[in-house]
Amino acid sequence: MRTSSEKFTPSQPLFSARTLVVSGITWAVLALLFFLLFSIPHSPDAELPLWYSIGTYIFEWIAFLAAAILCFRNWKSTQIVSGRNVWLAIGIGMIGYFLGGVLFGLWELYWGLDPDVSLGDLFYATTYVALTIGMVLAVSSRKLNLELWQWGVLVAIALAGGAFAWWLSIPPNADLQQAVPPTPIEEVAPAPTTAETPAAQAPPVAAEQESSVPGYGVAKAIDNFLSPYSKYVGLFYVVMDVLLLILATALLLAFWGGRFSQSWRMIAAATFSLYIADMWFKYAESRVADYQSGSLLEVFWVFSGVLFAIGAVLEYDISTRSRSRGRRRGGSSSSSD
């Protein structure tokens, strides 16, 4: 027979912390298998199929959307120990990355464009600013009493990350381009003959077909407007990636040990994953011939979203459990009096 306390026990949440963590790990494993099995084309000249590109975006979108929802749940809770503003900033970063991914996917898959800067970069930039603010708030809430070796690790990672980012910012083959002599005027290719004229007119026909897609003209106009700023946008990403790498290392050192270290280890790992994917994309975009998005290392973007989500779940679980236990201890002591 049930007691009165059992009858009025509040219902358990629909998704427990363990279920959410296992779901996140499962999603990351599925994404890894998907990238491993289908990211390599059958032949060097073949393009990756459209369904694969759509699949990579779906894995990424769901990971960051789930992370945003869980971070906003932490922000709405009054029991979060690390501070609600921290999770508000991280949640804004997650929803910004989700919206940026949706817009970039439209640019690439729907309109067939490969812009240097798209409208999605506005939301990507918001993500980096929001994540920086959230991680600074998290680090500032802890006193960084680091030992000498910990400062050494922080400085070494900052120097290594900065040097690698600086190397990626250098245009490839710059010295080789200066060493190559200019092409003589005599070697200029002759004008096409009458028989070659139809082939030469093929690109305008393709362009007319692309322009018939709804919204293509607006997207192309935005590309033309934003293209002159591509260099500054790329530099912004490089600087912010290095800054986030430093903050992630500081988070690991600040939350080393203790009950709340697990969640912030996940946040730091998520930031490292974001750095790896960004640096690979920067490298491949400038140094890999005929690069196609969807390569294996881009799975770290999915890992990043999953790890941010798991970090939010662990923070919420630890904060709510610690507060509820404190209330039970207080209630029992008052009744005994």
C-alpha positions in Angstrom: 0.0 0.0 0.0 1.3 3.4 -1.0 2.0 6.0 1.7 0.8 9.6 1.4 4.3 10.9 0.5 4.4 8.4 -2.5 0.9 9.5 -3.7 1.9 13.1 -4.0 5.4 12.6 -5.4 6.0 15.1 -8.3 6.2 13.5 -11.7 9.7 12.9 -13.1 10.7 15.0 -16.1 10.0 13.6 -19.6 13.7 13.5 -20.5 16.1 12.7 -17.7 19.8 13.8 -17.7 20.9 10.3 -18.5 18.6 10.0 -21.4 19.7 13.3 -22.9 23.4 12.5 -22.5 23.0 9.1 -24.1 20.9 10.6 -26.9 23.7 13.2 -27.6 26.4 10.5 -27.6 24.3 8.4 -30.0 23.8 11.4 -32.3 27.5 12.0 -32.4 28.3 8.4 -33.1 25.7 8.3 -35.9 27.2 11.4 -37.4 30.7 10.0 -37.3 29.5 6.8 -39.1 27.7 8.9 -41.7 30.8 11.0 -42.4 33.1 7.9 -42.4 31.0 5.9 -44.8 30.0 8.6 -47.3 32.4 11.5 -47.1 34.9 10.1 -49.7 33.6 10.2 -53.3 33.9 7.1 -55.5 36.3 8.8 -57.9 38.6 11.9 -57.6 36.5 13.9 -60.1 33.1 12.9 -58.7 31.1 15.3 -56.6 29.5 14.3 -53.3 25.8 13.5 -53.7 23.2 16.1 -52.7 21.6 13.7 -50.2 24.9 13.5 -48.4 25.3 17.2 -48.2 21.8 17.6 -46.8 22.5 14.8 -44.2 25.6 16.7 -42.9 23.6 19.8 -42.5 20.8 17.9 -40.7 23.3 16.4 -38.2 24.7 19.8 -37.5 21.4 21.7 -37.3 19.8 19.3 -34.8 22.9 19.3 -32.6 23.1 23.1 -32.3 19.3 23.5 -32.0 19.2 21.0 -29.2 22.1 22.7 -27.5 20.3 26.1 -27.8 17.1 24.7 -26.2 19.1 23.1 -23.3 21.1 26.3 -22.7 18.0 28.4 -22.6 16.5 25.9 -20.1 19.5 26.6 -17.9 19.0 30.3 -18.3 15.4 30.1 -17.2 16.2 28.1 -14.1 17.0 30.0 -10.9 19.0 27.1 -9.5 21.9 27.2 -11.9 25.1 27.7 -9.9 27.3 29.1 -12.6 24.9 32.0 -13.4 22.0 32.5 -15.7 23.7 35.1 -17.8 26.4 32.6 -18.7 23.9 30.2 -20.2 22.0 33.0 -21.9 25.1 34.1 -23.8 26.0 30.5 -24.7 22.4 29.8 -25.7 22.4 32.9 -28.0 25.6 31.5 -29.5 24.0 28.1 -30.2 20.9 29.5 -31.8 23.1 31.9 -33.8 25.1 29.0 -35.2 22.0 27.1 -36.0 20.5 30.0 -38.0 23.9 30.6 -39.7 24.0 27.0 -40.7 20.5 27.1 -42.1 21.3 30.2 -44.2 24.6 28.8 -45.4 22.9 25.6 -46.4 20.4 27.6 -48.5 23.2 29.4 -50.2 25.1 26.2 -51.0 22.3 23.6 -51.6 19.3 25.6 -52.8 20.9 28.5 -54.8 24.1 26.6 -55.7 26.4 29.5 -54.7 29.8 29.3 -53.1 30.2 32.8 -51.6 33.1 34.2 -49.7 30.7 35.8 -47.3 27.0 35.0 -47.0 24.2 36.3 -44.8 24.8 33.3 -42.5 28.1 34.9 -41.5 26.2 37.5 -39.6 24.8 34.8 -37.3 28.1 33.0 -37.2 29.8 36.2 -36.0 27.1 36.6 -33.3 27.9 33.0 -32.2 31.6 33.8 -31.6 30.8 37.1 -29.7 28.2 35.4 -27.5 30.4 32.4 -26.7 33.2 34.7 -25.8 31.0 36.7 -23.5 29.6 33.6 -21.9 33.0 32.0 -21.3 34.5 35.2 -19.9 31.6 35.4 -17.4 32.2 31.7 -16.5 35.9 32.2 -16.0 35.5 35.5 -14.1 33.2 33.8 -11.6 36.1 31.6 -10.5 39.4 32.7 -9.0 42.2 31.7 -11.3 44.9 30.6 -8.8 46.9 28.7 -11.3 50.2 27.0 -10.6 53.3 27.7 -12.7 52.8 24.6 -15.0 49.2 25.6 -15.6 50.2 29.1 -16.7 52.8 27.4 -19.0 50.1 25.2 -20.5 47.9 28.2 -21.1 50.6 30.2 -22.7 51.8 27.3 -24.9 48.3 26.6 -26.2 47.8 30.3 -26.9 51.1 30.6 -28.8 50.5 27.3 -30.7 47.0 28.2 -31.7 48.0 31.8 -32.7 50.9 30.6 -34.8 48.8 28.0 -36.6 46.0 30.5 -37.3 48.6 33.1 -38.5 50.0 30.4 -40.9 46.6 29.7 -42.3 46.0 33.4 -42.9 49.0 33.6 -45.2 47.9 33.2 -48.9 49.1 29.8 -50.2 52.0 29.7 -52.7 52.6 33.4 -52.3 56.3 33.0 -52.9 55.8 30.7 -55.9 53.5 33.2 -57.5 56.2 35.9 -57.2 58.8 33.5 -58.7 56.7 32.6 -61.8 57.5 34.9 -64.7 54.6 36.7 -66.4 53.1 35.0 -69.4 54.5 36.4 -72.7 52.0 38.1 -75.0 52.8 35.6 -77.8 51.5 32.7 -75.7 48.0 34.1 -75.4 45.5 31.6 -76.6 44.0 32.4 -80.0 40.4 33.5 -80.3 37.8 30.7 -80.5 36.7 29.6 -83.9 33.1 29.4 -85.2 32.9 25.8 -84.2 33.8 26.6 -80.6 31.3 29.4 -80.3 28.4 27.2 -78.9 30.7 25.7 -76.2 31.8 29.2 -75.3 28.1 30.3 -74.9 27.3 27.4 -72.5 28.1 29.2 -69.2 25.6 32.1 -69.9 22.9 29.5 -70.6 23.7 27.7 -67.3 23.6 31.1 -65.5 20.1 31.8 -66.9 18.9 28.4 -65.6 20.3 29.2 -62.1 18.8 32.7 -62.1 15.3 31.1 -62.5 15.5 29.7 -58.9 13.3 31.8 -56.6 15.4 34.2 -54.6 18.6 33.6 -56.6 18.9 37.2 -57.7 18.6 38.5 -54.1 21.2 36.0 -52.8 23.6 36.9 -55.6 23.1 40.6 -54.9 23.9 40.0 -51.2 27.0 38.0 -52.3 28.2 40.8 -54.5 27.7 43.4 -51.7 29.5 41.3 -49.0 32.3 39.9 -51.1 34.7 42.9 -50.6 34.5 42.2 -46.8 35.6 38.6 -47.0 39.2 39.3 -45.9 38.0 41.0 -42.8 35.4 38.4 -42.0 38.1 35.6 -42.3 40.4 37.5 -40.0 37.7 37.9 -37.5 37.0 34.2 -37.4 40.7 33.4 -37.0 41.1 35.9 -34.1 37.9 34.7 -32.4 38.9 31.0 -32.8 42.2 31.6 -31.0 40.5 33.6 -28.3 38.0 30.9 -27.7 40.8 28.3 -27.6 42.5 30.3 -24.8 39.2 30.7 -22.9 38.5 27.0 -23.2 41.9 26.2 -21.7 41.3 28.6 -18.9 37.9 27.0 -18.3 39.6 23.6 -17.9 42.1 25.0 -15.5 39.5 27.1 -13.5 37.1 24.2 -13.1 39.7 21.5 -12.5 38.1 19.1 -10.0 35.0 19.6 -8.0 31.3 18.7 -8.6 30.8 21.2 -11.4 33.9 20.4 -13.4 32.2 17.8 -15.6 29.9 20.2 -17.4 32.6 22.7 -18.1 34.9 20.0 -19.3 32.3 19.3 -21.9 32.0 23.1 -22.8 35.8 23.2 -23.2 35.8 20.1 -25.4 33.0 21.6 -27.5 35.1 24.7 -28.0 38.2 22.6 -29.0 36.0 20.7 -31.5 34.8 24.0 -33.0 38.4 25.2 -33.3 39.4 22.0 -35.1 36.5 22.2 -37.6 37.1 25.9 -38.3 40.8 25.5 -38.8 40.3 22.5 -41.1 37.8 24.5 -43.1 40.1 27.4 -43.3 43.0 25.1 -44.5 40.9 23.2 -47.0 39.3 26.3 -48.4 42.6 27.9 -49.3 45.0 24.9 -49.8 42.9 21.9 -51.1 42.2 21.9 -54.8 38.5 21.3 -55.7 37.5 21.2 -52.1 34.0 20.0 -51.4 32.2 20.7 -48.1 31.3 17.7 -46.1 34.8 16.2 -45.5 35.5 13.9 -42.5 36.9 16.5 -40.2 33.8 18.7 -40.5 32.1 16.2 -38.2 33.8 18.1 -35.4 31.1 20.8 -35.9 28.5 18.2 -35.0 30.7 17.1 -32.0 30.8 20.7 -30.9 27.0 21.1 -30.8 26.6 17.8 -29.0 29.2 18.6 -26.4 27.6 22.0 -25.7 24.3 20.2 -25.2 25.8 17.6 -22.9 27.5 20.3 -20.9 24.2 22.2 -20.4 22.5 18.9 -19.3 25.2 18.1 -16.8 25.1 21.7 -15.4 21.3 21.6 -15.0 21.3 18.2 -13.4 24.1 18.9 -10.9 22.6 22.3 -10.0 19.1 21.0 -9.4 20.2 17.9 -7.5 22.5 19.9 -5.2 19.7 22.5 -4.4 17.0 19.8 -3.8 19.3 17.9 -1.4 20.0 21.1 0.5 16.3 21.7 0.9 15.6 18.2 2.2 18.4 18.5 4.7 17.0 21.8 5.9 13.5 20.4 6.1 14.6 17.4 8.2 16.6 19.6 10.6 13.7 22.0 11.2 11.3 19.1 11.9 13.6 17.6 14.4 13.7 20.8 16.3 
